[in-house]
Amino acid sequence: MSEFTLNAEIREDSGKGASRRLRRENGVPAIVYGGKAGSNDRKPQSITLKANELARALEEEAFYSSIITLTVGDKSEQVILKDLQRHPAKDLVWHADFLRVSKSTKIKAHVPLHFINEDSCVGVKMGGGKIAHQLTNLDIICAAGDLPEFIEIDMANVEVGTVIHLSDLKLPKGVESLALSHGADHDTSVVTVIAPKGGAAEEEGEDAAE
């Protein structure tokens, strides 16, 4: 797993006026919350991040699904990114939320799907099919220490008309699909190899995808 570190300062001021001042000074208002029950560290803490440092981290796909070391003064803690608020028109982060975690903390996360070997997929090369993605990200449940940066789906041997469902994915140990945790009727399609126009397999694949 990639390692990310963010430096922050405790934020005493609150309100819209204080947040506007922070942004003018290259700061991003944020909050960190959660922690072990009964611990003083469980209290929400308002912090300020450096906008340029956060922007660099956000350019990395893995940042969104990794445990981050957050350093506030002389103290460091493990967190994950829970939410971002962005400016509606500009490429600016308005606010960030972080959740304190330990490696055993059970969390819900949103991780990207990486489709590999699409160029050599037999359904495309041999069958003239077309790959159609129904999902590009996956909601999962796992311990924070088991959080994957992404889920990989190998398309090399997928034939025309094949529909890959959530239940077909090979998830890392300790990782569970959030949708499937609600029952088998939530076993939606992830990716389909649709046959060339007019092929029977195309109709089957499209029906399954729907």
Steps between C-alpha positions, in 0.01 A plus 500: 500500500620851421608719791365853530572767759322830553605779733235703678457765765229525765233747393351714775288736289174380350230638275481606138713810550786305657483236226520767230810647665660156514441440130652836410811394697537166314318308772220243482267465800450139604380283786624172643270284711445149633733287706484247782196519724577665834813672368548878502631463146146414393396866510470673161793732433491792259823525302656691213679330210733658246308530172797420275598192704144366496466572128814294424367207704160514328670451164587144611215252453623292794461792741122457502525139622807500725575547867654847536739616770368833621752705698354774719772681692713236672232232478428256215194285447365263236200622301311439179337761278122489546373802311606793282310817424618673183436844356210471252690678220870507588750220558515571872430288809262680736509255794623150586384238753731233644415199716744369761564127457714214623589203282214303654236772458213374286428755228297555186704626205468587131782348292568512125475199269799439272418303184815334364572322169209666322707526181558124498149399610395195294147630468637812333789358295338176391130576527498863389317602815505823693568547871233690691565606859201517732714586803837674531508515882396262775365559851662260744512408868830401663740568784702815433817292496357291212391800291607441137604787273292345221327180390645334188287325236682294236318516166742278304281187481156662504296390199227671298169514685661453841376716785721532807299558817605617846501138619757413228760746631804362681518730800805511729482313829287682755326717238125472437271666246264739678222429250527121541488539879136600448417175318542309173234712328755785503741302280517762226706481180845660493618459140368335183653394169229589252487316166521683165180664384234244410659213695287290731767519766472878495133484590572252778779716635292816494207323670730372774659843545158658545 
